[in-house]
Amino acid sequence: MTFGQNIISWSILRAIKKKKSNHVYASDELTLYLANPMTSLSVDPLEQWEDMKNVFPLLYKQARINFSVVASSVPCERLFLKAGATMNQARNRLTSSRMEKLLFMADFSEDEWFS
């Protein structure tokens, strides 16, 4: 088992423990998944889970949550840049609530504002 699969398995285990009604089914689903042979690292995990979604529906839902995390810091960097430009010497008394609203509204394009 590779490091990435180990992380996914533990997060799936936690999610399955929360589901009391399907406990037996979820346990069988996880056992069946862990009994399957590992796939190559060259395979796209999203495509792999799309193929397995009918066999492992509960694990599929959890895998979609785990694989939807943004793997780039660019959106975060852009937000900090906008926050720095918004909070300057002239606007040093902005409350956090007002700042949050300004940053949220700054994300809209012209089309979204005037449509």
N, CA, C and O atoms as CSV, one atom per row, in Angstrom:
chain,resi,resn,atom,element,x,y,z
A,1,MET,N,N,0.852,-1.186,0.000
A,1,MET,CA,C,0.000,0.000,0.000
A,1,MET,C,C,0.888,1.237,0.000
A,1,MET,O,O,1.811,1.331,0.810
A,2,THR,N,N,0.629,2.180,-0.887
A,2,THR,CA,C,1.439,3.381,-0.974
A,2,THR,C,C,0.986,4.394,0.065
A,2,THR,O,O,-0.073,4.250,0.677
A,3,PHE,N,N,1.812,5.429,0.253
A,3,PHE,CA,C,1.511,6.457,1.242
A,3,PHE,C,C,0.180,7.142,0.953
A,3,PHE,O,O,-0.626,7.331,1.864
A,4,GLY,N,N,-0.061,7.516,-0.300
A,4,GLY,CA,C,-1.308,8.200,-0.673
A,4,GLY,C,C,-2.532,7.334,-0.438
A,4,GLY,O,O,-3.563,7.826,0.021
A,5,GLN,N,N,-2.427,6.048,-0.748
A,5,GLN,CA,C,-3.563,5.160,-0.534
A,5,GLN,C,C,-3.819,4.977,0.958
A,5,GLN,O,O,-4.969,4.838,1.372
A,6,ASN,N,N,-2.779,4.977,1.758
A,6,ASN,CA,C,-2.940,4.853,3.205
A,6,ASN,C,C,-3.714,6.041,3.762
A,6,ASN,O,O,-4.597,5.859,4.600
A,7,ILE,N,N,-3.402,7.239,3.317
A,7,ILE,CA,C,-4.112,8.442,3.767
A,7,ILE,C,C,-5.578,8.364,3.369
A,7,ILE,O,O,-6.460,8.659,4.175
A,8,ILE,N,N,-5.840,7.967,2.131
A,8,ILE,CA,C,-7.220,7.872,1.655
A,8,ILE,C,C,-7.980,6.842,2.470
A,8,ILE,O,O,-9.133,7.069,2.838
A,9,SER,N,N,-7.356,5.727,2.750
A,9,SER,CA,C,-8.028,4.668,3.497
A,9,SER,C,C,-8.427,5.140,4.891
A,9,SER,O,O,-9.535,4.856,5.345
A,10,TRP,N,N,-7.539,5.856,5.573
A,10,TRP,CA,C,-7.877,6.334,6.918
A,10,TRP,C,C,-8.993,7.367,6.885
A,10,TRP,O,O,-9.871,7.351,7.748
A,11,SER,N,N,-8.976,8.254,5.917
A,11,SER,CA,C,-10.057,9.245,5.839
A,11,SER,C,C,-11.372,8.564,5.475
A,11,SER,O,O,-12.436,8.978,5.936
A,12,ILE,N,N,-11.301,7.537,4.662
A,12,ILE,CA,C,-12.514,6.793,4.311
A,12,ILE,C,C,-13.038,6.059,5.536
A,12,ILE,O,O,-14.245,6.009,5.772
A,13,LEU,N,N,-12.129,5.493,6.308
A,13,LEU,CA,C,-12.548,4.798,7.537
A,13,LEU,C,C,-13.279,5.747,8.478
A,13,LEU,O,O,-14.314,5.391,9.042
A,14,ARG,N,N,-12.746,6.947,8.646
A,14,ARG,CA,C,-13.402,7.925,9.531
A,14,ARG,C,C,-14.800,8.276,9.022
A,14,ARG,O,O,-15.745,8.380,9.804
A,15,ALA,N,N,-14.922,8.458,7.713
A,15,ALA,CA,C,-16.223,8.811,7.130
A,15,ALA,C,C,-17.213,7.671,7.287
A,15,ALA,O,O,-18.395,7.896,7.550
A,16,ILE,N,N,-16.738,6.464,7.128
A,16,ILE,CA,C,-17.633,5.311,7.235
A,16,ILE,C,C,-18.097,5.116,8.672
A,16,ILE,O,O,-19.244,4.731,8.901
A,17,LYS,N,N,-17.238,5.371,9.631
A,17,LYS,CA,C,-17.630,5.221,11.037
A,17,LYS,C,C,-18.765,6.174,11.403
A,17,LYS,O,O,-19.565,5.882,12.292
A,18,LYS,N,N,-18.831,7.324,10.710
A,18,LYS,CA,C,-19.892,8.283,10.992
A,18,LYS,C,C,-21.249,7.810,10.493
A,18,LYS,O,O,-22.278,8.257,10.999
A,19,LYS,N,N,-21.272,6.924,9.519
A,19,LYS,CA,C,-22.523,6.433,8.941
A,19,LYS,C,C,-22.980,5.209,9.726
A,19,LYS,O,O,-22.510,4.098,9.480
A,20,LYS,N,N,-23.879,5.407,10.654
A,20,LYS,CA,C,-24.362,4.323,11.505
A,20,LYS,C,C,-25.330,3.399,10.780
A,20,LYS,O,O,-25.306,2.188,11.003
A,21,SER,N,N,-26.185,3.946,9.913
A,21,SER,CA,C,-27.223,3.140,9.277
A,21,SER,C,C,-26.658,2.117,8.293
A,21,SER,O,O,-27.194,1.015,8.181
A,22,ASN,N,N,-25.606,2.454,7.593
A,22,ASN,CA,C,-25.021,1.565,6.601
A,22,ASN,C,C,-23.740,0.916,7.111
A,22,ASN,O,O,-22.865,0.570,6.317
A,23,HIS,N,N,-23.621,0.748,8.409
A,23,HIS,CA,C,-22.364,0.298,9.006
A,23,HIS,C,C,-21.902,-1.038,8.425
A,23,HIS,O,O,-20.739,-1.160,8.042
A,24,VAL,N,N,-22.761,-2.023,8.351
A,24,VAL,CA,C,-22.368,-3.344,7.858
A,24,VAL,C,C,-22.000,-3.265,6.387
A,24,VAL,O,O,-20.989,-3.828,5.970
A,25,TYR,N,N,-22.811,-2.570,5.595
A,25,TYR,CA,C,-22.543,-2.443,4.172
A,25,TYR,C,C,-21.237,-1.689,3.922
A,25,TYR,O,O,-20.439,-2.082,3.071
A,26,ALA,N,N,-21.028,-0.608,4.669
A,26,ALA,CA,C,-19.813,0.187,4.501
A,26,ALA,C,C,-18.583,-0.620,4.882
A,26,ALA,O,O,-17.548,-0.524,4.224
A,27,SER,N,N,-18.689,-1.406,5.928
A,27,SER,CA,C,-17.573,-2.242,6.350
A,27,SER,C,C,-17.240,-3.259,5.264
A,27,SER,O,O,-16.067,-3.482,4.964
A,28,ASP,N,N,-18.265,-3.879,4.669
A,28,ASP,CA,C,-18.042,-4.832,3.582
A,28,ASP,C,C,-17.434,-4.139,2.369
A,28,ASP,O,O,-16.561,-4.694,1.702
A,29,GLU,N,N,-17.893,-2.935,2.089
A,29,GLU,CA,C,-17.384,-2.179,0.952
A,29,GLU,C,C,-15.902,-1.872,1.127
A,29,GLU,O,O,-15.124,-2.020,0.185
A,30,LEU,N,N,-15.511,-1.453,2.306
A,30,LEU,CA,C,-14.113,-1.143,2.579
A,30,LEU,C,C,-13.254,-2.407,2.510
A,30,LEU,O,O,-12.157,-2.379,1.953
A,31,THR,N,N,-13.738,-3.494,3.063
A,31,THR,CA,C,-12.999,-4.759,3.023
A,31,THR,C,C,-12.785,-5.205,1.583
A,31,THR,O,O,-11.694,-5.642,1.217
A,32,LEU,N,N,-13.829,-5.095,0.770
A,32,LEU,CA,C,-13.724,-5.472,-0.640
A,32,LEU,C,C,-12.734,-4.574,-1.373
A,32,LEU,O,O,-11.947,-5.055,-2.189
A,33,TYR,N,N,-12.769,-3.268,-1.087
A,33,TYR,CA,C,-11.841,-2.323,-1.730
A,33,TYR,C,C,-10.395,-2.643,-1.361
A,33,TYR,O,O,-9.517,-2.664,-2.224
A,34,LEU,N,N,-10.155,-2.890,-0.084
A,34,LEU,CA,C,-8.792,-3.173,0.365
A,34,LEU,C,C,-8.278,-4.511,-0.150
A,34,LEU,O,O,-7.067,-4.712,-0.238
A,35,ALA,N,N,-9.179,-5.427,-0.493
A,35,ALA,CA,C,-8.776,-6.731,-1.029
A,35,ALA,C,C,-8.400,-6.641,-2.508
A,35,ALA,O,O,-7.740,-7.541,-3.026
A,36,ASN,N,N,-8.804,-5.579,-3.190
A,36,ASN,CA,C,-8.474,-5.418,-4.613
A,36,ASN,C,C,-6.989,-5.111,-4.780
A,36,ASN,O,O,-6.371,-4.534,-3.885
A,37,PRO,N,N,-6.410,-5.495,-5.925
A,37,PRO,CA,C,-4.998,-5.165,-6.175
A,37,PRO,C,C,-4.830,-3.657,-6.382
A,37,PRO,O,O,-5.748,-2.974,-6.836
A,38,MET,N,N,-3.651,-3.157,-6.044
A,38,MET,CA,C,-3.358,-1.737,-6.205
A,38,MET,C,C,-3.207,-1.398,-7.683
A,38,MET,O,O,-2.782,-2.231,-8.483
A,39,THR,N,N,-3.555,-0.181,-8.029
A,39,THR,CA,C,-3.401,0.277,-9.408
A,39,THR,C,C,-2.073,1.003,-9.558
A,39,THR,O,O,-1.427,1.357,-8.572
A,40,SER,N,N,-1.688,1.214,-10.780
A,40,SER,CA,C,-0.435,1.891,-11.081
A,40,SER,C,C,-0.522,3.364,-10.689
A,40,SER,O,O,-1.608,3.944,-10.664
A,41,LEU,N,N,0.620,3.958,-10.385
A,41,LEU,CA,C,0.641,5.377,-10.046
A,41,LEU,C,C,0.417,6.257,-11.278
A,41,LEU,O,O,0.143,7.449,-11.140
A,42,SER,N,N,0.528,5.690,-12.464
A,42,SER,CA,C,0.318,6.464,-13.681
A,42,SER,C,C,-1.166,6.645,-14.008
A,42,SER,O,O,-1.508,7.438,-14.885
A,43,VAL,N,N,-2.047,5.925,-13.321
A,43,VAL,CA,C,-3.490,6.010,-13.564
A,43,VAL,C,C,-4.056,7.244,-12.859
A,43,VAL,O,O,-3.696,7.532,-11.718
A,44,ASP,N,N,-4.936,7.964,-13.540
A,44,ASP,CA,C,-5.594,9.134,-12.950
A,44,ASP,C,C,-6.587,8.656,-11.891
A,44,ASP,O,O,-7.506,7.905,-12.218
A,45,PRO,N,N,-6.428,9.071,-10.625
A,45,PRO,CA,C,-7.321,8.591,-9.569
A,45,PRO,C,C,-8.782,8.971,-9.769
A,45,PRO,O,O,-9.672,8.207,-9.394
A,46,LEU,N,N,-9.045,10.141,-10.355
A,46,LEU,CA,C,-10.443,10.535,-10.591
A,46,LEU,C,C,-11.108,9.617,-11.596
A,46,LEU,O,O,-12.263,9.229,-11.419
A,47,GLU,N,N,-10.386,9.268,-12.653
A,47,GLU,CA,C,-10.946,8.340,-13.642
A,47,GLU,C,C,-11.135,6.956,-13.029
A,47,GLU,O,O,-12.125,6.278,-13.305
A,48,GLN,N,N,-10.184,6.541,-12.196
A,48,GLN,CA,C,-10.275,5.236,-11.544
A,48,GLN,C,C,-11.518,5.165,-10.660
A,48,GLN,O,O,-12.230,4.161,-10.674
A,49,TRP,N,N,-11.784,6.224,-9.891
A,49,TRP,CA,C,-12.963,6.218,-9.016
A,49,TRP,C,C,-14.254,6.322,-9.806
A,49,TRP,O,O,-15.276,5.779,-9.386
A,50,GLU,N,N,-14.230,7.012,-10.947
A,50,GLU,CA,C,-15.424,7.056,-11.802
A,50,GLU,C,C,-15.775,5.649,-12.278
A,50,GLU,O,O,-16.948,5.287,-12.356
A,51,ASP,N,N,-14.746,4.858,-12.595
A,51,ASP,CA,C,-14.987,3.484,-13.026
A,51,ASP,C,C,-15.519,2.616,-11.888
A,51,ASP,O,O,-16.275,1.676,-12.133
A,52,MET,N,N,-15.132,2.919,-10.643
A,52,MET,CA,C,-15.504,2.072,-9.504
A,52,MET,C,C,-16.715,2.583,-8.730
A,52,MET,O,O,-17.076,1.992,-7.712
A,53,LYS,N,N,-17.356,3.665,-9.180
A,53,LYS,CA,C,-18.417,4.276,-8.376
A,53,LYS,C,C,-19.635,3.378,-8.179
A,53,LYS,O,O,-20.322,3.505,-7.165
A,54,ASN,N,N,-19.920,2.490,-9.100
A,54,ASN,CA,C,-21.057,1.582,-8.931
A,54,ASN,C,C,-20.740,0.437,-7.983
A,54,ASN,O,O,-21.636,-0.109,-7.339
A,55,VAL,N,N,-19.471,0.075,-7.899
A,55,VAL,CA,C,-19.059,-1.016,-7.013
A,55,VAL,C,C,-18.897,-0.517,-5.581
A,55,VAL,O,O,-19.287,-1.198,-4.633
A,56,PHE,N,N,-18.319,0.677,-5.428
A,56,PHE,CA,C,-18.046,1.250,-4.099
A,56,PHE,C,C,-18.710,2.625,-3.964
A,56,PHE,O,O,-18.001,3.632,-3.963
A,57,PRO,N,N,-20.026,2.706,-3.852
A,57,PRO,CA,C,-20.683,4.030,-3.835
A,57,PRO,C,C,-20.312,4.900,-2.633
A,57,PRO,O,O,-20.136,6.109,-2.789
A,58,LEU,N,N,-20.190,4.322,-1.449
A,58,LEU,CA,C,-19.846,5.133,-0.270
A,58,LEU,C,C,-18.399,5.602,-0.336
A,58,LEU,O,O,-18.102,6.753,-0.017
A,59,LEU,N,N,-17.508,4.725,-0.743
A,59,LEU,CA,C,-16.101,5.094,-0.872
A,59,LEU,C,C,-15.915,6.103,-1.996
A,59,LEU,O,O,-15.057,6.981,-1.907
A,60,TYR,N,N,-16.711,5.986,-3.048
A,60,TYR,CA,C,-16.651,6.927,-4.167
A,60,TYR,C,C,-16.968,8.347,-3.684
A,60,TYR,O,O,-16.271,9.297,-4.042
A,61,LYS,N,N,-18.014,8.486,-2.878
A,61,LYS,CA,C,-18.382,9.814,-2.362
A,61,LYS,C,C,-17.243,10.421,-1.554
A,61,LYS,O,O,-16.938,11.605,-1.692
A,62,GLN,N,N,-16.618,9.611,-0.715
A,62,GLN,CA,C,-15.518,10.106,0.108
A,62,GLN,C,C,-14.292,10.432,-0.748
A,62,GLN,O,O,-13.597,11.414,-0.487
A,63,ALA,N,N,-14.030,9.620,-1.756
A,63,ALA,CA,C,-12.889,9.877,-2.642
A,63,ALA,C,C,-13.091,11.183,-3.406
A,63,ALA,O,O,-12.133,11.933,-3.596
A,64,ARG,N,N,-14.306,11.470,-3.846
A,64,ARG,CA,C,-14.578,12.726,-4.561
A,64,ARG,C,C,-14.322,13.930,-3.659
A,64,ARG,O,O,-13.843,14.964,-4.124
A,65,ILE,N,N,-14.638,13.801,-2.384
A,65,ILE,CA,C,-14.377,14.889,-1.435
A,65,ILE,C,C,-12.875,15.088,-1.283
A,65,ILE,O,O,-12.389,16.218,-1.312
A,66,ASN,N,N,-12.137,13.990,-1.119
A,66,ASN,CA,C,-10.692,14.080,-0.898
A,66,ASN,C,C,-9.948,14.571,-2.129
A,66,ASN,O,O,-8.964,15.300,-1.997
A,67,PHE,N,N,-10.389,14.194,-3.318
A,67,PHE,CA,C,-9.683,14.577,-4.529
A,67,PHE,C,C,-10.102,15.939,-5.060
A,67,PHE,O,O,-9.561,16.385,-6.072
A,68,SER,N,N,-11.033,16.608,-4.423
A,68,SER,CA,C,-11.476,17.909,-4.905
A,68,SER,C,C,-10.690,19.063,-4.293
A,68,SER,O,O,-10.998,20.224,-4.563
A,69,VAL,N,N,-9.700,18.773,-3.491
A,69,VAL,CA,C,-8.877,19.796,-2.854
A,69,VAL,C,C,-7.986,20.450,-3.909
A,69,VAL,O,O,-7.368,19.757,-4.718
A,70,VAL,N,N,-7.919,21.763,-3.902
A,70,VAL,CA,C,-7.094,22.493,-4.858
A,70,VAL,C,C,-5.624,22.246,-4.529
A,70,VAL,O,O,-5.201,22.414,-3.385
A,71,ALA,N,N,-4.858,21.850,-5.527
A,71,ALA,CA,C,-3.455,21.509,-5.313
A,71,ALA,C,C,-2.527,22.670,-5.629
A,71,ALA,O,O,-1.339,22.457,-5.874
A,72,SER,N,N,-3.035,23.871,-5.628
A,72,SER,CA,C,-2.235,25.039,-5.964
A,72,SER,C,C,-2.454,26.120,-4.913
A,72,SER,O,O,-3.534,26.230,-4.332
A,73,SER,N,N,-1.425,26.909,-4.680
A,73,SER,CA,C,-1.561,27.999,-3.721
A,73,SER,C,C,-1.898,29.314,-4.423
A,73,SER,O,O,-1.989,30.352,-3.768
A,74,VAL,N,N,-2.082,29.288,-5.732
A,74,VAL,CA,C,-2.331,30.510,-6.489
A,74,VAL,C,C,-3.588,31.246,-6.018
A,74,VAL,O,O,-3.523,32.459,-5.820
A,75,PRO,N,N,-4.745,30.563,-5.827
A,75,PRO,CA,C,-5.926,31.307,-5.363
A,75,PRO,C,C,-5.690,32.000,-4.010
A,75,PRO,O,O,-6.155,33.117,-3.784
A,76,CYS,N,N,-4.974,31.329,-3.134
A,76,CYS,CA,C,-4.675,31.903,-1.820
A,76,CYS,C,C,-3.761,33.121,-1.966
A,76,CYS,O,O,-3.966,34.141,-1.307
A,77,GLU,N,N,-2.761,33.009,-2.827
A,77,GLU,CA,C,-1.833,34.123,-3.058
A,77,GLU,C,C,-2.578,35.334,-3.616
A,77,GLU,O,O,-2.319,36.469,-3.217
A,78,ARG,N,N,-3.506,35.083,-4.544
A,78,ARG,CA,C,-4.286,36.182,-5.130
A,78,ARG,C,C,-5.138,36.877,-4.068
A,78,ARG,O,O,-5.253,38.102,-4.051
A,79,LEU,N,N,-5.728,36.079,-3.190
A,79,LEU,CA,C,-6.559,36.648,-2.138
A,79,LEU,C,C,-5.739,37.536,-1.206
A,79,LEU,O,O,-6.180,38.626,-0.842
A,80,PHE,N,N,-4.539,37.071,-0.814
A,80,PHE,CA,C,-3.682,37.889,0.047
A,80,PHE,C,C,-3.238,39.170,-0.658
A,80,PHE,O,O,-3.128,40.221,-0.026
A,81,LEU,N,N,-2.982,39.087,-1.962
A,81,LEU,CA,C,-2.602,40.272,-2.724
A,81,LEU,C,C,-3.743,41.279,-2.732
A,81,LEU,O,O,-3.518,42.470,-2.519
A,82,LYS,N,N,-4.977,40.808,-2.979
A,82,LYS,CA,C,-6.146,41.700,-2.972
A,82,LYS,C,C,-6.378,42.288,-1.585
A,82,LYS,O,O,-6.717,43.464,-1.451
A,83,ALA,N,N,-6.195,41.466,-0.553
A,83,ALA,CA,C,-6.391,41.952,0.814
A,83,ALA,C,C,-5.378,43.038,1.145
A,83,ALA,O,O,-5.719,44.040,1.773
A,84,GLY,N,N,-4.131,42.840,0.722
A,84,GLY,CA,C,-3.097,43.854,0.962
A,84,GLY,C,C,-3.394,45.151,0.234
A,84,GLY,O,O,-3.138,46.234,0.761
A,85,ALA,N,N,-3.937,45.048,-0.985
A,85,ALA,CA,C,-4.272,46.245,-1.753
A,85,ALA,C,C,-5.497,46.947,-1.164
A,85,ALA,O,O,-5.608,48.170,-1.236
A,86,THR,N,N,-6.400,46.183,-0.591
A,86,THR,CA,C,-7.622,46.759,-0.019
A,86,THR,C,C,-7.346,47.408,1.337
A,86,THR,O,O,-7.840,48.499,1.620
A,87,MET,N,N,-6.564,46.742,2.162
A,87,MET,CA,C,-6.250,47.249,3.503
A,87,MET,C,C,-4.959,48.057,3.409
A,87,MET,O,O,-3.866,47.509,3.550
A,88,ASN,N,N,-5.089,49.364,3.171
A,88,ASN,CA,C,-3.912,50.230,3.063
A,88,ASN,C,C,-4.002,51.329,4.114
A,88,ASN,O,O,-4.870,51.278,4.986
A,89,GLN,N,N,-3.121,52.318,4.044
A,89,GLN,CA,C,-3.091,53.393,5.041
A,89,GLN,C,C,-4.402,54.169,5.097
A,89,GLN,O,O,-4.814,54.600,6.173
A,90,ALA,N,N,-5.055,54.352,3.968
A,90,ALA,CA,C,-6.300,55.119,3.934
A,90,ALA,C,C,-7.472,54.312,4.485
A,90,ALA,O,O,-8.474,54.894,4.901
A,91,ARG,N,N,-7.368,52.996,4.496
A,91,ARG,CA,C,-8.468,52.137,4.942
A,91,ARG,C,C,-8.040,51.288,6.131
A,91,ARG,O,O,-8.414,50.117,6.201
A,92,ASN,N,N,-7.298,51.813,7.033
A,92,ASN,CA,C,-6.777,51.008,8.137
A,92,ASN,C,C,-7.799,50.728,9.236
A,92,ASN,O,O,-7.482,50.022,10.194
A,93,ARG,N,N,-8.990,51.249,9.128
A,93,ARG,CA,C,-10.006,51.008,10.157
A,93,ARG,C,C,-11.118,50.071,9.686
A,93,ARG,O,O,-12.182,50.019,10.304
A,94,LEU,N,N,-10.888,49.342,8.619
A,94,LEU,CA,C,-11.884,48.383,8.135
A,94,LEU,C,C,-12.055,47.244,9.132
A,94,LEU,O,O,-11.075,46.700,9.641
A,95,THR,N,N,-13.294,46.892,9.404
A,95,THR,CA,C,-13.538,45.731,10.269
A,95,THR,C,C,-13.328,44.458,9.452
A,95,THR,O,O,-13.340,44.496,8.222
A,96,SER,N,N,-13.139,43.349,10.130
A,96,SER,CA,C,-12.920,42.081,9.426
A,96,SER,C,C,-14.147,41.699,8.604
A,96,SER,O,O,-14.022,41.131,7.519
A,97,SER,N,N,-15.332,42.011,9.125
A,97,SER,CA,C,-16.561,41.707,8.392
A,97,SER,C,C,-16.634,42.505,7.091
A,97,SER,O,O,-16.971,41.957,6.041
A,98,ARG,N,N,-16.322,43.787,7.162
A,98,ARG,CA,C,-16.352,44.638,5.967
A,98,ARG,C,C,-15.276,44.209,4.974
A,98,ARG,O,O,-15.508,44.189,3.766
A,99,MET,N,N,-14.108,43.868,5.489
A,99,MET,CA,C,-13.009,43.421,4.630
A,99,MET,C,C,-13.399,42.143,3.883
A,99,MET,O,O,-13.136,42.007,2.688
A,100,GLU,N,N,-14.025,41.214,4.597
A,100,GLU,CA,C,-14.473,39.960,3.991
A,100,GLU,C,C,-15.466,40.228,2.869
A,100,GLU,O,O,-15.391,39.607,1.810
A,101,LYS,N,N,-16.401,41.156,3.099
A,101,LYS,CA,C,-17.400,41.496,2.083
A,101,LYS,C,C,-16.751,42.149,0.860
A,101,LYS,O,O,-17.123,41.850,-0.275
A,102,LEU,N,N,-15.796,43.029,1.088
A,102,LEU,CA,C,-15.114,43.685,-0.029
A,102,LEU,C,C,-14.336,42.678,-0.880
A,102,LEU,O,O,-14.357,42.749,-2.109
A,103,LEU,N,N,-13.653,41.748,-0.223
A,103,LEU,CA,C,-12.891,40.737,-0.952
A,103,LEU,C,C,-13.822,39.786,-1.704
A,103,LEU,O,O,-13.506,39.344,-2.808
A,104,PHE,N,N,-14.955,39.479,-1.110
A,104,PHE,CA,C,-15.933,38.618,-1.781
A,104,PHE,C,C,-16.468,39.295,-3.038
A,104,PHE,O,O,-16.547,38.676,-4.099
A,105,MET,N,N,-16.831,40.561,-2.912
A,105,MET,CA,C,-17.389,41.285,-4.055
A,105,MET,C,C,-16.339,41.530,-5.127
A,105,MET,O,O,-16.678,41.620,-6.306
A,106,ALA,N,N,-15.077,41.638,-4.746
A,106,ALA,CA,C,-14.014,41.872,-5.723
A,106,ALA,C,C,-13.796,40.658,-6.625
A,106,ALA,O,O,-13.195,40.776,-7.693
A,107,ASP,N,N,-14.278,39.505,-6.201
A,107,ASP,CA,C,-14.127,38.283,-6.988
A,107,ASP,C,C,-15.074,38.223,-8.192
A,107,ASP,O,O,-14.836,37.447,-9.117
A,108,PHE,N,N,-16.132,39.019,-8.196
A,108,PHE,CA,C,-17.100,38.983,-9.290
A,108,PHE,C,C,-16.537,39.671,-10.529
A,108,PHE,O,O,-15.837,40.678,-10.426
A,109,SER,N,N,-16.847,39.120,-11.695
A,109,SER,CA,C,-16.461,39.747,-12.955
A,109,SER,C,C,-17.489,40.808,-13.323
A,109,SER,O,O,-18.536,40.910,-12.684
A,110,GLU,N,N,-17.193,41.596,-14.349
A,110,GLU,CA,C,-18.149,42.614,-14.798
A,110,GLU,C,C,-19.449,41.976,-15.257
A,110,GLU,O,O,-20.532,42.505,-15.007
A,111,ASP,N,N,-19.337,40.834,-15.930
A,111,ASP,CA,C,-20.529,40.134,-16.410
A,111,ASP,C,C,-21.431,39.736,-15.257
A,111,ASP,O,O,-22.654,39.829,-15.364
A,112,GLU,N,N,-20.840,39.295,-14.159
A,112,GLU,CA,C,-21.640,38.882,-13.007
A,112,GLU,C,C,-22.258,40.080,-12.308
A,112,GLU,O,O,-23.351,39.965,-11.754
A,113,TRP,N,N,-21.595,41.219,-12.320
A,113,TRP,CA,C,-22.138,42.417,-11.688
A,113,TRP,C,C,-23.324,42.973,-12.469
A,113,TRP,O,O,-24.321,43.387,-11.878
A,114,PHE,N,N,-23.216,42.982,-13.795
A,114,PHE,CA,C,-24.199,43.689,-14.609
A,114,PHE,C,C,-25.086,42.779,-15.433
A,114,PHE,O,O,-25.656,43.227,-16.428
A,115,SER,N,N,-25.223,41.524,-15.058
A,115,SER,CA,C,-26.091,40.645,-15.834
A,115,SER,C,C,-27.484,40.589,-15.260
A,115,SER,O,O,-28.345,39.891,-15.796
